[in-house]
């Protein structure tokens, strides 16, 4: 199972095509419960998630697949650097 990532940061790192694929699958299957939706999304979007993870070069994972440094801490600085709306 993938850890939740702030959408703005993931969207800034991944291509629109990859994010569109993931979002389409999530929207089309939104009638499922959260756990089943996550399983469907992971199965149907595995390649897209792998591409997103390959773009997250600043994130290191342990053998269990969990981030070594909590994502919230890692991305706090990146979130501050995102463009701000006026």
N, CA, C and O atoms as a Maestro MAE file, in Angstrom:
{
 s_m_m2io_version
 :::
 2.0.0
}

f_m_ct {
 s_m_title
 :::
 protein
 m_atom[344] {
  # First column is atom index #
  i_m_mmod_type
  r_m_x_coord
  r_m_y_coord
  r_m_z_coord
  i_m_residue_number
  s_m_chain_name
  s_m_pdb_residue_name
  s_m_pdb_atom_name
  i_m_atomic_number
  :::
  1 25 0.852 -1.176 0.000 1 A "UNK " " N  " 7
  2 3 0.000 0.000 0.000 1 A "UNK " " CA " 6
  3 2 0.893 1.232 0.000 1 A "UNK " " C  " 6
  4 15 1.927 1.256 0.667 1 A "UNK " " O  " 8
  5 25 0.495 2.244 -0.742 2 A "UNK " " N  " 7
  6 3 1.277 3.461 -0.844 2 A "UNK " " CA " 6
  7 2 0.881 4.438 0.246 2 A "UNK " " C  " 6
  8 15 -0.284 4.519 0.635 2 A "UNK " " O  " 8
  9 25 1.854 5.170 0.728 3 A "UNK " " N  " 7
  10 3 1.620 6.202 1.722 3 A "UNK " " CA " 6
  11 2 1.003 7.409 1.047 3 A "UNK " " C  " 6
  12 15 1.345 7.730 -0.091 3 A "UNK " " O  " 8
  13 25 0.100 8.077 1.737 4 A "UNK " " N  " 7
  14 3 -0.517 9.281 1.179 4 A "UNK " " CA " 6
  15 2 0.543 10.359 1.001 4 A "UNK " " C  " 6
  16 15 1.394 10.559 1.867 4 A "UNK " " O  " 8
  17 25 0.482 11.039 -0.114 5 A "UNK " " N  " 7
  18 3 1.433 12.102 -0.447 5 A "UNK " " CA " 6
  19 2 0.627 13.354 -0.757 5 A "UNK " " C  " 6
  20 15 -0.392 13.271 -1.442 5 A "UNK " " O  " 8
  21 25 1.062 14.517 -0.266 6 A "UNK " " N  " 7
  22 3 0.331 15.736 -0.615 6 A "UNK " " CA " 6
  23 2 0.197 15.863 -2.133 6 A "UNK " " C  " 6
  24 15 1.189 15.766 -2.856 6 A "UNK " " O  " 8
  25 25 -1.018 16.077 -2.610 7 A "UNK " " N  " 7
  26 3 -1.301 16.112 -4.046 7 A "UNK " " CA " 6
  27 2 -0.489 17.161 -4.783 7 A "UNK " " C  " 6
  28 15 -0.026 16.916 -5.898 7 A "UNK " " O  " 8
  29 25 -0.311 18.317 -4.179 8 A "UNK " " N  " 7
  30 3 0.413 19.384 -4.854 8 A "UNK " " CA " 6
  31 2 1.864 18.992 -5.128 8 A "UNK " " C  " 6
  32 15 2.401 19.282 -6.197 8 A "UNK " " O  " 8
  33 25 2.487 18.338 -4.163 9 A "UNK " " N  " 7
  34 3 3.889 17.953 -4.329 9 A "UNK " " CA " 6
  35 2 4.004 16.831 -5.347 9 A "UNK " " C  " 6
  36 15 4.857 16.883 -6.233 9 A "UNK " " O  " 8
  37 25 3.154 15.817 -5.229 10 A "UNK " " N  " 7
  38 3 3.203 14.710 -6.181 10 A "UNK " " CA " 6
  39 2 2.905 15.231 -7.586 10 A "UNK " " C  " 6
  40 15 3.561 14.827 -8.546 10 A "UNK " " O  " 8
  41 25 1.927 16.117 -7.714 11 A "UNK " " N  " 7
  42 3 1.588 16.670 -9.017 11 A "UNK " " CA " 6
  43 2 2.705 17.497 -9.622 11 A "UNK " " C  " 6
  44 15 2.863 17.538 -10.842 11 A "UNK " " O  " 8
  45 25 3.479 18.153 -8.776 12 A "UNK " " N  " 7
  46 3 4.599 18.952 -9.267 12 A "UNK " " CA " 6
  47 2 5.740 18.071 -9.757 12 A "UNK " " C  " 6
  48 15 6.533 18.506 -10.592 12 A "UNK " " O  " 8
  49 25 5.838 16.854 -9.261 13 A "UNK " " N  " 7
  50 3 6.938 15.962 -9.621 13 A "UNK " " CA " 6
  51 2 6.563 14.986 -10.729 13 A "UNK " " C  " 6
  52 15 7.432 14.559 -11.489 13 A "UNK " " O  " 8
  53 25 5.295 14.627 -10.832 14 A "UNK " " N  " 7
  54 3 4.859 13.635 -11.819 14 A "UNK " " CA " 6
  55 2 4.255 14.326 -13.037 14 A "UNK " " C  " 6
  56 15 3.816 15.473 -12.962 14 A "UNK " " O  " 8
  57 25 4.241 13.620 -14.144 15 A "UNK " " N  " 7
  58 3 3.670 14.187 -15.372 15 A "UNK " " CA " 6
  59 2 2.146 14.257 -15.264 15 A "UNK " " C  " 6
  60 15 1.525 13.531 -14.488 15 A "UNK " " O  " 8
  61 25 1.570 15.143 -16.057 16 A "UNK " " N  " 7
  62 3 0.110 15.265 -16.092 16 A "UNK " " CA " 6
  63 2 -0.545 13.966 -16.541 16 A "UNK " " C  " 6
  64 15 -1.622 13.611 -16.061 16 A "UNK " " O  " 8
  65 25 0.102 13.258 -17.460 17 A "UNK " " N  " 7
  66 3 -0.443 11.992 -17.966 17 A "UNK " " CA " 6
  67 2 -0.534 10.957 -16.841 17 A "UNK " " C  " 6
  68 15 -1.552 10.279 -16.695 17 A "UNK " " O  " 8
  69 25 0.522 10.842 -16.059 18 A "UNK " " N  " 7
  70 3 0.543 9.878 -14.961 18 A "UNK " " CA " 6
  71 2 -0.496 10.244 -13.917 18 A "UNK " " C  " 6
  72 15 -1.252 9.383 -13.467 18 A "UNK " " O  " 8
  73 25 -0.543 11.510 -13.529 19 A "UNK " " N  " 7
  74 3 -1.530 11.948 -12.539 19 A "UNK " " CA " 6
  75 2 -2.945 11.782 -13.076 19 A "UNK " " C  " 6
  76 15 -3.854 11.427 -12.326 19 A "UNK " " O  " 8
  77 25 -3.137 12.036 -14.365 20 A "UNK " " N  " 7
  78 3 -4.449 11.858 -14.981 20 A "UNK " " CA " 6
  79 2 -4.901 10.411 -14.939 20 A "UNK " " C  " 6
  80 15 -6.072 10.134 -14.678 20 A "UNK " " O  " 8
  81 25 -3.989 9.488 -15.192 21 A "UNK " " N  " 7
  82 3 -4.308 8.063 -15.131 21 A "UNK " " CA " 6
  83 2 -4.749 7.668 -13.732 21 A "UNK " " C  " 6
  84 15 -5.775 7.009 -13.560 21 A "UNK " " O  " 8
  85 25 -3.978 8.070 -12.741 22 A "UNK " " N  " 7
  86 3 -4.314 7.739 -11.349 22 A "UNK " " CA " 6
  87 2 -5.653 8.356 -10.962 22 A "UNK " " C  " 6
  88 15 -6.511 7.675 -10.399 22 A "UNK " " O  " 8
  89 25 -5.836 9.633 -11.257 23 A "UNK " " N  " 7
  90 3 -7.076 10.316 -10.905 23 A "UNK " " CA " 6
  91 2 -8.289 9.711 -11.605 23 A "UNK " " C  " 6
  92 15 -9.364 9.617 -11.013 23 A "UNK " " O  " 8
  93 25 -8.123 9.304 -12.854 24 A "UNK " " N  " 7
  94 3 -9.224 8.675 -13.600 24 A "UNK " " CA " 6
  95 2 -9.657 7.375 -12.921 24 A "UNK " " C  " 6
  96 15 -10.849 7.147 -12.713 24 A "UNK " " O  " 8
  97 25 -8.702 6.537 -12.581 25 A "UNK " " N  " 7
  98 3 -9.020 5.270 -11.920 25 A "UNK " " CA " 6
  99 2 -9.695 5.522 -10.570 25 A "UNK " " C  " 6
  100 15 -10.659 4.842 -10.219 25 A "UNK " " O  " 8
  101 25 -9.193 6.491 -9.823 26 A "UNK " " N  " 7
  102 3 -9.800 6.808 -8.521 26 A "UNK " " CA " 6
  103 2 -11.229 7.306 -8.686 26 A "UNK " " C  " 6
  104 15 -12.119 6.914 -7.930 26 A "UNK " " O  " 8
  105 25 -11.449 8.166 -9.671 27 A "UNK " " N  " 7
  106 3 -12.796 8.711 -9.890 27 A "UNK " " CA " 6
  107 2 -13.762 7.628 -10.369 27 A "UNK " " C  " 6
  108 15 -14.885 7.536 -9.872 27 A "UNK " " O  " 8
  109 25 -13.339 6.819 -11.317 28 A "UNK " " N  " 7
  110 3 -14.211 5.781 -11.874 28 A "UNK " " CA " 6
  111 2 -14.578 4.707 -10.853 28 A "UNK " " C  " 6
  112 15 -15.590 4.026 -11.017 28 A "UNK " " O  " 8
  113 25 -13.789 4.549 -9.824 29 A "UNK " " N  " 7
  114 3 -14.022 3.507 -8.825 29 A "UNK " " CA " 6
  115 2 -14.335 4.078 -7.447 29 A "UNK " " C  " 6
  116 15 -14.231 3.376 -6.441 29 A "UNK " " O  " 8
  117 25 -14.716 5.346 -7.402 30 A "UNK " " N  " 7
  118 3 -14.921 6.023 -6.124 30 A "UNK " " CA " 6
  119 2 -16.071 5.460 -5.302 30 A "UNK " " C  " 6
  120 15 -16.180 5.759 -4.113 30 A "UNK " " O  " 8
  121 25 -16.928 4.653 -5.910 31 A "UNK " " N  " 7
  122 3 -18.045 4.050 -5.182 31 A "UNK " " CA " 6
  123 2 -17.586 2.921 -4.257 31 A "UNK " " C  " 6
  124 15 -18.358 2.472 -3.410 31 A "UNK " " O  " 8
  125 25 -16.350 2.461 -4.406 32 A "UNK " " N  " 7
  126 3 -15.803 1.431 -3.523 32 A "UNK " " CA " 6
  127 2 -15.363 2.060 -2.204 32 A "UNK " " C  " 6
  128 15 -15.139 3.268 -2.128 32 A "UNK " " O  " 8
  129 25 -15.244 1.244 -1.183 33 A "UNK " " N  " 7
  130 3 -14.687 1.708 0.084 33 A "UNK " " CA " 6
  131 2 -13.213 2.033 -0.076 33 A "UNK " " C  " 6
  132 15 -12.585 1.640 -1.059 33 A "UNK " " O  " 8
  133 25 -12.662 2.754 0.895 34 A "UNK " " N  " 7
  134 3 -11.282 3.236 0.800 34 A "UNK " " CA " 6
  135 2 -10.273 2.104 0.608 34 A "UNK " " C  " 6
  136 15 -9.379 2.209 -0.231 34 A "UNK " " O  " 8
  137 25 -10.409 1.030 1.373 35 A "UNK " " N  " 7
  138 3 -9.444 -0.070 1.273 35 A "UNK " " CA " 6
  139 2 -9.522 -0.750 -0.092 35 A "UNK " " C  " 6
  140 15 -8.494 -1.026 -0.709 35 A "UNK " " O  " 8
  141 25 -10.735 -1.019 -0.560 36 A "UNK " " N  " 7
  142 3 -10.894 -1.654 -1.868 36 A "UNK " " CA " 6
  143 2 -10.446 -0.717 -2.982 36 A "UNK " " C  " 6
  144 15 -9.832 -1.160 -3.953 36 A "UNK " " O  " 8
  145 25 -10.746 0.580 -2.853 37 A "UNK " " N  " 7
  146 3 -10.315 1.556 -3.847 37 A "UNK " " CA " 6
  147 2 -8.791 1.601 -3.933 37 A "UNK " " C  " 6
  148 15 -8.232 1.678 -5.027 37 A "UNK " " O  " 8
  149 25 -8.122 1.552 -2.785 38 A "UNK " " N  " 7
  150 3 -6.653 1.542 -2.783 38 A "UNK " " CA " 6
  151 2 -6.118 0.300 -3.490 38 A "UNK " " C  " 6
  152 15 -5.153 0.390 -4.249 38 A "UNK " " O  " 8
  153 25 -6.729 -0.848 -3.251 39 A "UNK " " N  " 7
  154 3 -6.287 -2.086 -3.906 39 A "UNK " " CA " 6
  155 2 -6.505 -2.020 -5.419 39 A "UNK " " C  " 6
  156 15 -5.637 -2.426 -6.191 39 A "UNK " " O  " 8
  157 25 -7.660 -1.512 -5.837 40 A "UNK " " N  " 7
  158 3 -7.949 -1.376 -7.267 40 A "UNK " " CA " 6
  159 2 -6.965 -0.407 -7.911 40 A "UNK " " C  " 6
  160 15 -6.398 -0.687 -8.967 40 A "UNK " " O  " 8
  161 25 -6.773 0.721 -7.267 41 A "UNK " " N  " 7
  162 3 -5.864 1.732 -7.796 41 A "UNK " " CA " 6
  163 2 -4.446 1.195 -7.914 41 A "UNK " " C  " 6
  164 15 -3.772 1.409 -8.922 41 A "UNK " " O  " 8
  165 25 -4.000 0.499 -6.879 42 A "UNK " " N  " 7
  166 3 -2.641 -0.055 -6.914 42 A "UNK " " CA " 6
  167 2 -2.500 -1.080 -8.042 42 A "UNK " " C  " 6
  168 15 -1.474 -1.121 -8.721 42 A "UNK " " O  " 8
  169 25 -3.519 -1.898 -8.238 43 A "UNK " " N  " 7
  170 3 -3.479 -2.923 -9.289 43 A "UNK " " CA " 6
  171 2 -3.516 -2.291 -10.680 43 A "UNK " " C  " 6
  172 15 -2.728 -2.666 -11.548 43 A "UNK " " O  " 8
  173 25 -4.422 -1.340 -10.900 44 A "UNK " " N  " 7
  174 3 -4.596 -0.756 -12.229 44 A "UNK " " CA " 6
  175 2 -3.569 0.322 -12.571 44 A "UNK " " C  " 6
  176 15 -3.314 0.589 -13.746 44 A "UNK " " O  " 8
  177 25 -2.986 0.934 -11.558 45 A "UNK " " N  " 7
  178 3 -2.067 2.063 -11.781 45 A "UNK " " CA " 6
  179 2 -0.644 1.755 -11.326 45 A "UNK " " C  " 6
  180 15 0.141 2.674 -11.091 45 A "UNK " " O  " 8
  181 25 -0.307 0.492 -11.201 46 A "UNK " " N  " 7
  182 3 1.015 0.133 -10.671 46 A "UNK " " CA " 6
  183 2 2.139 0.848 -11.414 46 A "UNK " " C  " 6
  184 15 3.039 1.404 -10.785 46 A "UNK " " O  " 8
  185 25 2.098 0.839 -12.732 47 A "UNK " " N  " 7
  186 3 3.141 1.486 -13.526 47 A "UNK " " CA " 6
  187 2 3.172 2.991 -13.263 47 A "UNK " " C  " 6
  188 15 4.245 3.589 -13.185 47 A "UNK " " O  " 8
  189 25 2.005 3.596 -13.128 48 A "UNK " " N  " 7
  190 3 1.938 5.035 -12.858 48 A "UNK " " CA " 6
  191 2 2.530 5.345 -11.490 48 A "UNK " " C  " 6
  192 15 3.288 6.304 -11.346 48 A "UNK " " O  " 8
  193 25 2.189 4.541 -10.481 49 A "UNK " " N  " 7
  194 3 2.751 4.763 -9.149 49 A "UNK " " CA " 6
  195 2 4.267 4.556 -9.149 49 A "UNK " " C  " 6
  196 15 4.993 5.292 -8.480 49 A "UNK " " O  " 8
  197 25 4.741 3.568 -9.890 50 A "UNK " " N  " 7
  198 3 6.187 3.345 -9.976 50 A "UNK " " CA " 6
  199 2 6.877 4.550 -10.603 50 A "UNK " " C  " 6
  200 15 7.975 4.927 -10.194 50 A "UNK " " O  " 8
  201 25 6.224 5.157 -11.609 51 A "UNK " " N  " 7
  202 3 6.804 6.342 -12.243 51 A "UNK " " CA " 6
  203 2 6.847 7.511 -11.265 51 A "UNK " " C  " 6
  204 15 7.835 8.243 -11.205 51 A "UNK " " O  " 8
  205 25 5.767 7.682 -10.496 52 A "UNK " " N  " 7
  206 3 5.754 8.745 -9.488 52 A "UNK " " CA " 6
  207 2 6.872 8.517 -8.482 52 A "UNK " " C  " 6
  208 15 7.618 9.441 -8.160 52 A "UNK " " O  " 8
  209 25 6.990 7.293 -7.987 53 A "UNK " " N  " 7
  210 3 8.036 6.994 -7.006 53 A "UNK " " CA " 6
  211 2 9.432 7.227 -7.574 53 A "UNK " " C  " 6
  212 15 10.332 7.650 -6.849 53 A "UNK " " O  " 8
  213 25 9.616 6.958 -8.857 54 A "UNK " " N  " 7
  214 3 10.930 7.188 -9.463 54 A "UNK " " CA " 6
  215 2 11.269 8.669 -9.515 54 A "UNK " " C  " 6
  216 15 12.445 9.033 -9.545 54 A "UNK " " O  " 8
  217 25 10.252 9.531 -9.527 55 A "UNK " " N  " 7
  218 3 10.474 10.981 -9.530 55 A "UNK " " CA " 6
  219 2 10.743 11.519 -8.133 55 A "UNK " " C  " 6
  220 15 11.256 12.628 -7.985 55 A "UNK " " O  " 8
  221 25 10.407 10.757 -7.120 56 A "UNK " " N  " 7
  222 3 10.599 11.200 -5.738 56 A "UNK " " CA " 6
  223 2 11.990 10.794 -5.268 56 A "UNK " " C  " 6
  224 15 12.142 9.978 -4.359 56 A "UNK " " O  " 8
  225 25 12.992 11.373 -5.899 57 A "UNK " " N  " 7
  226 3 14.377 10.973 -5.647 57 A "UNK " " CA " 6
  227 2 14.872 11.367 -4.270 57 A "UNK " " C  " 6
  228 15 15.868 10.821 -3.795 57 A "UNK " " O  " 8
  229 25 14.193 12.309 -3.615 58 A "UNK " " N  " 7
  230 3 14.629 12.734 -2.296 58 A "UNK " " CA " 6
  231 2 14.064 11.858 -1.178 58 A "UNK " " C  " 6
  232 15 14.362 12.083 -0.005 58 A "UNK " " O  " 8
  233 25 13.257 10.868 -1.532 59 A "UNK " " N  " 7
  234 3 12.641 9.982 -0.542 59 A "UNK " " CA " 6
  235 2 13.359 8.637 -0.564 59 A "UNK " " C  " 6
  236 15 13.483 8.007 -1.614 59 A "UNK " " O  " 8
  237 25 13.825 8.210 0.587 60 A "UNK " " N  " 7
  238 3 14.475 6.905 0.735 60 A "UNK " " CA " 6
  239 2 13.555 6.012 1.567 60 A "UNK " " C  " 6
  240 15 12.960 6.457 2.549 60 A "UNK " " O  " 8
  241 25 13.447 4.741 1.158 61 A "UNK " " N  " 7
  242 3 12.547 3.807 1.814 61 A "UNK " " CA " 6
  243 2 13.319 2.685 2.496 61 A "UNK " " C  " 6
  244 15 14.391 2.290 2.037 61 A "UNK " " O  " 8
  245 25 12.765 2.171 3.602 62 A "UNK " " N  " 7
  246 3 13.372 1.012 4.261 62 A "UNK " " CA " 6
  247 2 12.878 -0.266 3.585 62 A "UNK " " C  " 6
  248 15 12.133 -0.198 2.608 62 A "UNK " " O  " 8
  249 25 13.282 -1.421 4.089 63 A "UNK " " N  " 7
  250 3 12.932 -2.695 3.456 63 A "UNK " " CA " 6
  251 2 11.444 -2.999 3.513 63 A "UNK " " C  " 6
  252 15 10.946 -3.792 2.714 63 A "UNK " " O  " 8
  253 25 10.726 -2.380 4.444 64 A "UNK " " N  " 7
  254 3 9.281 -2.581 4.537 64 A "UNK " " CA " 6
  255 2 8.516 -1.632 3.602 64 A "UNK " " C  " 6
  256 15 7.290 -1.697 3.515 64 A "UNK " " O  " 8
  257 25 9.238 -0.763 2.914 65 A "UNK " " N  " 7
  258 3 8.614 0.173 1.989 65 A "UNK " " CA " 6
  259 2 8.150 1.462 2.629 65 A "UNK " " C  " 6
  260 15 7.457 2.252 1.988 65 A "UNK " " O  " 8
  261 25 8.513 1.694 3.872 66 A "UNK " " N  " 7
  262 3 8.135 2.918 4.574 66 A "UNK " " CA " 6
  263 2 9.245 3.958 4.421 66 A "UNK " " C  " 6
  264 15 10.423 3.602 4.390 66 A "UNK " " O  " 8
  265 25 8.884 5.233 4.326 67 A "UNK " " N  " 7
  266 3 9.909 6.284 4.227 67 A "UNK " " CA " 6
  267 2 10.792 6.288 5.477 67 A "UNK " " C  " 6
  268 15 10.291 6.158 6.594 67 A "UNK " " O  " 8
  269 25 12.095 6.436 5.288 68 A "UNK " " N  " 7
  270 3 13.034 6.489 6.407 68 A "UNK " " CA " 6
  271 2 12.800 7.772 7.214 68 A "UNK " " C  " 6
  272 15 12.771 7.740 8.444 68 A "UNK " " O  " 8
  273 25 12.634 8.885 6.522 69 A "UNK " " N  " 7
  274 3 12.288 10.160 7.160 69 A "UNK " " CA " 6
  275 2 10.811 10.400 6.848 69 A "UNK " " C  " 6
  276 15 10.414 10.269 5.690 69 A "UNK " " O  " 8
  277 25 9.985 10.746 7.834 70 A "UNK " " N  " 7
  278 3 8.560 10.967 7.574 70 A "UNK " " CA " 6
  279 2 8.336 11.949 6.423 70 A "UNK " " C  " 6
  280 15 9.009 12.976 6.331 70 A "UNK " " O  " 8
  281 25 7.389 11.622 5.553 71 A "UNK " " N  " 7
  282 3 7.123 12.456 4.387 71 A "UNK " " CA " 6
  283 2 6.767 13.883 4.775 71 A "UNK " " C  " 6
  284 15 7.160 14.831 4.094 71 A "UNK " " O  " 8
  285 25 6.030 14.039 5.858 72 A "UNK " " N  " 7
  286 3 5.636 15.378 6.280 72 A "UNK " " CA " 6
  287 2 6.863 16.252 6.537 72 A "UNK " " C  " 6
  288 15 6.884 17.429 6.177 72 A "UNK " " O  " 8
  289 25 7.870 15.672 7.157 73 A "UNK " " N  " 7
  290 3 9.094 16.418 7.465 73 A "UNK " " CA " 6
  291 2 9.888 16.699 6.187 73 A "UNK " " C  " 6
  292 15 10.386 17.808 5.990 73 A "UNK " " O  " 8
  293 25 10.004 15.686 5.319 74 A "UNK " " N  " 7
  294 3 10.756 15.846 4.075 74 A "UNK " " CA " 6
  295 2 10.163 16.918 3.185 74 A "UNK " " C  " 6
  296 15 10.883 17.726 2.599 74 A "UNK " " O  " 8
  297 25 8.849 16.920 3.091 75 A "UNK " " N  " 7
  298 3 8.205 17.774 2.109 75 A "UNK " " CA " 6
  299 2 7.757 19.102 2.648 75 A "UNK " " C  " 6
  300 15 7.207 19.912 1.902 75 A "UNK " " O  " 8
  301 25 7.971 19.354 3.913 76 A "UNK " " N  " 7
  302 3 7.603 20.651 4.455 76 A "UNK " " CA " 6
  303 2 8.332 21.753 3.696 76 A "UNK " " C  " 6
  304 15 7.729 22.761 3.325 76 A "UNK " " O  " 8
  305 25 9.622 21.562 3.466 77 A "UNK " " N  " 7
  306 3 10.417 22.558 2.742 77 A "UNK " " CA " 6
  307 2 9.937 22.663 1.292 77 A "UNK " " C  " 6
  308 15 9.828 23.766 0.756 77 A "UNK " " O  " 8
  309 25 9.651 21.521 0.653 78 A "UNK " " N  " 7
  310 3 9.184 21.556 -0.731 78 A "UNK " " CA " 6
  311 2 7.836 22.241 -0.838 78 A "UNK " " C  " 6
  312 15 7.587 22.990 -1.783 78 A "UNK " " O  " 8
  313 25 6.972 21.988 0.122 79 A "UNK " " N  " 7
  314 3 5.646 22.614 0.106 79 A "UNK " " CA " 6
  315 2 5.769 24.127 0.201 79 A "UNK " " C  " 6
  316 15 5.006 24.857 -0.432 79 A "UNK " " O  " 8
  317 25 6.722 24.597 0.985 80 A "UNK " " N  " 7
  318 3 6.947 26.031 1.126 80 A "UNK " " CA " 6
  319 2 7.430 26.652 -0.182 80 A "UNK " " C  " 6
  320 15 7.246 27.848 -0.407 80 A "UNK " " O  " 8
  321 25 8.048 25.842 -1.047 81 A "UNK " " N  " 7
  322 3 8.587 26.349 -2.305 81 A "UNK " " CA " 6
  323 2 7.584 26.278 -3.458 81 A "UNK " " C  " 6
  324 15 7.867 26.774 -4.548 81 A "UNK " " O  " 8
  325 25 6.416 25.667 -3.234 82 A "UNK " " N  " 7
  326 3 5.420 25.596 -4.293 82 A "UNK " " CA " 6
  327 2 4.913 26.991 -4.636 82 A "UNK " " C  " 6
  328 15 4.861 27.857 -3.763 82 A "UNK " " O  " 8
  329 25 4.534 27.223 -5.902 83 A "UNK " " N  " 7
  330 3 4.002 28.534 -6.279 83 A "UNK " " CA " 6
  331 2 2.751 28.851 -5.472 83 A "UNK " " C  " 6
  332 15 1.917 27.977 -5.236 83 A "UNK " " O  " 8
  333 25 2.627 30.089 -5.056 84 A "UNK " " N  " 7
  334 3 1.478 30.548 -4.264 84 A "UNK " " CA " 6
  335 2 0.505 31.276 -5.173 84 A "UNK " " C  " 6
  336 15 0.907 32.013 -6.074 84 A "UNK " " O  " 8
  337 25 -0.783 31.058 -4.926 85 A "UNK " " N  " 7
  338 3 -1.808 31.792 -5.671 85 A "UNK " " CA " 6
  339 2 -1.975 33.166 -5.042 85 A "UNK " " C  " 6
  340 15 -1.911 33.321 -3.822 85 A "UNK " " O  " 8
  341 25 -2.191 34.156 -5.896 86 A "UNK " " N  " 7
  342 3 -2.409 35.529 -5.408 86 A "UNK " " CA " 6
  343 2 -3.830 35.719 -4.966 86 A "UNK " " C  " 6
  344 15 -4.200 36.808 -4.526 86 A "UNK " " O  " 8
  :::
 }
 m_bond[343] {
  # First column is bond index #
  i_m_from
  i_m_to
  i_m_order
  :::
  1 1 2 1
  2 2 3 1
  3 3 4 2
  4 3 5 1
  5 5 6 1
  6 6 7 1
  7 7 8 2
  8 7 9 1
  9 9 10 1
  10 10 11 1
  11 11 12 2
  12 11 13 1
  13 13 14 1
  14 14 15 1
  15 15 16 2
  16 15 17 1
  17 17 18 1
  18 18 19 1
  19 19 20 2
  20 19 21 1
  21 21 22 1
  22 22 23 1
  23 23 24 2
  24 23 25 1
  25 25 26 1
  26 26 27 1
  27 27 28 2
  28 27 29 1
  29 29 30 1
  30 30 31 1
  31 31 32 2
  32 31 33 1
  33 33 34 1
  34 34 35 1
  35 35 36 2
  36 35 37 1
  37 37 38 1
  38 38 39 1
  39 39 40 2
  40 39 41 1
  41 41 42 1
  42 42 43 1
  43 43 44 2
  44 43 45 1
  45 45 46 1
  46 46 47 1
  47 47 48 2
  48 47 49 1
  49 49 50 1
  50 50 51 1
  51 51 52 2
  52 51 53 1
  53 53 54 1
  54 54 55 1
  55 55 56 2
  56 55 57 1
  57 57 58 1
  58 58 59 1
  59 59 60 2
  60 59 61 1
  61 61 62 1
  62 62 63 1
  63 63 64 2
  64 63 65 1
  65 65 66 1
  66 66 67 1
  67 67 68 2
  68 67 69 1
  69 69 70 1
  70 70 71 1
  71 71 72 2
  72 71 73 1
  73 73 74 1
  74 74 75 1
  75 75 76 2
  76 75 77 1
  77 77 78 1
  78 78 79 1
  79 79 80 2
  80 79 81 1
  81 81 82 1
  82 82 83 1
  83 83 84 2
  84 83 85 1
  85 85 86 1
  86 86 87 1
  87 87 88 2
  88 87 89 1
  89 89 90 1
  90 90 91 1
  91 91 92 2
  92 91 93 1
  93 93 94 1
  94 94 95 1
  95 95 96 2
  96 95 97 1
  97 97 98 1
  98 98 99 1
  99 99 100 2
  100 99 101 1
  101 101 102 1
  102 102 103 1
  103 103 104 2
  104 103 105 1
  105 105 106 1
  106 106 107 1
  107 107 108 2
  108 107 109 1
  109 109 110 1
  110 110 111 1
  111 111 112 2
  112 111 113 1
  113 113 114 1
  114 114 115 1
  115 115 116 2
  116 115 117 1
  117 117 118 1
  118 118 119 1
  119 119 120 2
  120 119 121 1
  121 121 122 1
  122 122 123 1
  123 123 124 2
  124 123 125 1
  125 125 126 1
  126 126 127 1
  127 127 128 2
  128 127 129 1
  129 129 130 1
  130 130 131 1
  131 131 132 2
  132 131 133 1
  133 133 134 1
  134 134 135 1
  135 135 136 2
  136 135 137 1
  137 137 138 1
  138 138 139 1
  139 139 140 2
  140 139 141 1
  141 141 142 1
  142 142 143 1
  143 143 144 2
  144 143 145 1
  145 145 146 1
  146 146 147 1
  147 147 148 2
  148 147 149 1
  149 149 150 1
  150 150 151 1
  151 151 152 2
  152 151 153 1
  153 153 154 1
  154 154 155 1
  155 155 156 2
  156 155 157 1
  157 157 158 1
  158 158 159 1
  159 159 160 2
  160 159 161 1
  161 161 162 1
  162 162 163 1
  163 163 164 2
  164 163 165 1
  165 165 166 1
  166 166 167 1
  167 167 168 2
  168 167 169 1
  169 169 170 1
  170 170 171 1
  171 171 172 2
  172 171 173 1
  173 173 174 1
  174 174 175 1
  175 175 176 2
  176 175 177 1
  177 177 178 1
  178 178 179 1
  179 179 180 2
  180 179 181 1
  181 181 182 1
  182 182 183 1
  183 183 184 2
  184 183 185 1
  185 185 186 1
  186 186 187 1
  187 187 188 2
  188 187 189 1
  189 189 190 1
  190 190 191 1
  191 191 192 2
  192 191 193 1
  193 193 194 1
  194 194 195 1
  195 195 196 2
  196 195 197 1
  197 197 198 1
  198 198 199 1
  199 199 200 2
  200 199 201 1
  201 201 202 1
  202 202 203 1
  203 203 204 2
  204 203 205 1
  205 205 206 1
  206 206 207 1
  207 207 208 2
  208 207 209 1
  209 209 210 1
  210 210 211 1
  211 211 212 2
  212 211 213 1
  213 213 214 1
  214 214 215 1
  215 215 216 2
  216 215 217 1
  217 217 218 1
  218 218 219 1
  219 219 220 2
  220 219 221 1
  221 221 222 1
  222 222 223 1
  223 223 224 2
  224 223 225 1
  225 225 226 1
  226 226 227 1
  227 227 228 2
  228 227 229 1
  229 229 230 1
  230 230 231 1
  231 231 232 2
  232 231 233 1
  233 233 234 1
  234 234 235 1
  235 235 236 2
  236 235 237 1
  237 237 238 1
  238 238 239 1
  239 239 240 2
  240 239 241 1
  241 241 242 1
  242 242 243 1
  243 243 244 2
  244 243 245 1
  245 245 246 1
  246 246 247 1
  247 247 248 2
  248 247 249 1
  249 249 250 1
  250 250 251 1
  251 251 252 2
  252 251 253 1
  253 253 254 1
  254 254 255 1
  255 255 256 2
  256 255 257 1
  257 257 258 1
  258 258 259 1
  259 259 260 2
  260 259 261 1
  261 261 262 1
  262 262 263 1
  263 263 264 2
  264 263 265 1
  265 265 266 1
  266 266 267 1
  267 267 268 2
  268 267 269 1
  269 269 270 1
  270 270 271 1
  271 271 272 2
  272 271 273 1
  273 273 274 1
  274 274 275 1
  275 275 276 2
  276 275 277 1
  277 277 278 1
  278 278 279 1
  279 279 280 2
  280 279 281 1
  281 281 282 1
  282 282 283 1
  283 283 284 2
  284 283 285 1
  285 285 286 1
  286 286 287 1
  287 287 288 2
  288 287 289 1
  289 289 290 1
  290 290 291 1
  291 291 292 2
  292 291 293 1
  293 293 294 1
  294 294 295 1
  295 295 296 2
  296 295 297 1
  297 297 298 1
  298 298 299 1
  299 299 300 2
  300 299 301 1
  301 301 302 1
  302 302 303 1
  303 303 304 2
  304 303 305 1
  305 305 306 1
  306 306 307 1
  307 307 308 2
  308 307 309 1
  309 309 310 1
  310 310 311 1
  311 311 312 2
  312 311 313 1
  313 313 314 1
  314 314 315 1
  315 315 316 2
  316 315 317 1
  317 317 318 1
  318 318 319 1
  319 319 320 2
  320 319 321 1
  321 321 322 1
  322 322 323 1
  323 323 324 2
  324 323 325 1
  325 325 326 1
  326 326 327 1
  327 327 328 2
  328 327 329 1
  329 329 330 1
  330 330 331 1
  331 331 332 2
  332 331 333 1
  333 333 334 1
  334 334 335 1
  335 335 336 2
  336 335 337 1
  337 337 338 1
  338 338 339 1
  339 339 340 2
  340 339 341 1
  341 341 342 1
  342 342 343 1
  343 343 344 2
  :::
 }
}
